[in-house]
């Protein structure tokens, strides 16, 4: 299920239909670093999806801070500009993902 929490995708559908993966809309993470209510809402959404056996993907992750907060919830995958911009097929073949580790600096 894509864009969970918006439009016609709701908790009722999660309960009634067997979803493998629920992707939570970016609208719910844009202020997660600054807004306690948004963090709790994400915790709730991720928990509900997990309760019914669905894995959770969050879209719109744009900063390390967002990633760090979401790692404390029942979220399996992250999608967003923090990791990469949308890529063409040719770009995917040469793309090197971020490791999440701090880059080491070399002394000049």
N, C-alpha and C positions, 0 to 999 in steps of 0.2 A: 504494500500500500504506500503510495507516494503522497507527500504533503499532509501527513497526519496532523490532525488538529484544525484543519481548515476545510471550508466547503462541506462536502458530504462525507468526508472521512472522519469518523468519530469513534469514541469508546464502544458504542453499541455495535459497530461493525467488527471491531476487534474481537468482541465476545462471540459474535454469531458466525463469522467466517474464518476459515483456517488460513492465516497469513504466515509466511515464513519470515519475511522481513518487513518492518515498518520503518519508513523514512520520515523523520520528523522535519517539518518545514523550517526553513531558516528564520522565519519570523519569530520563532520561540527562542532563538539563541543570540540574536543581534545585540541584546543588552544584558546578557547573562553575567558578564563581568561586573556590572554595576548595580544590578537589580536583584535583590534577594527573592522577590516574588517570582521572577522569571526563572531563577535557579530551582526553586521549589516546584514550579510547574513542569520543568524539564525532568526533575527527579520523579514526579508523579507519572508523566507520560511514559518514561522509560520503564518504570516499575509496572505499570499496567500492561504494556506490551509484553514484558518478560513474564508476567503472571500467566498470560495466555499462550506462552511458548514461542513468541515471535522474537527474532533478533531485532536490534534497534540500530538504525543508521541515522546520523544527524547531518543535515546539509547546512551549509552556510558558515562553516568553521573558518574563521579568517585570522585568528591570532593564536599564539601559544597559550595565552591565558584562557581562551575559550576551551581549547583542547584540554588543558590541565583540569579545569572545572568538570568537564564532561567525563573525564576518565574516572571520576568518583561515582558515576551513575552506572546503571545497567545498559551501557552503550557499547556495541561491538565495533562499529565502523564510523568513520568520520569522512565528510566530503566538504570541500571548499577551497577557497583561494589560498588558505594557509599551506595547503599541500601542493596545489597546482591550479593554473588557469585551465579552462577547457582546452583540450588538445586535439589536433587532427590525428589520424591514424599514423602518419609518418612521424609526427612528434612523439607519439607514445613509444615507438620503438627506440628512441634515443633518450627518453626521459629518465632522470635519476631522482627517485623519491627522497624526500627529506627523511632523515633517520630519527629526528626528534631529539638527538643529542646536541649539546652545544658544540659549535664549530671550534676546533682548536686553531689558535693563531700561531704562526711560526715567527720566530725572532728573525728580523732582517739583518 
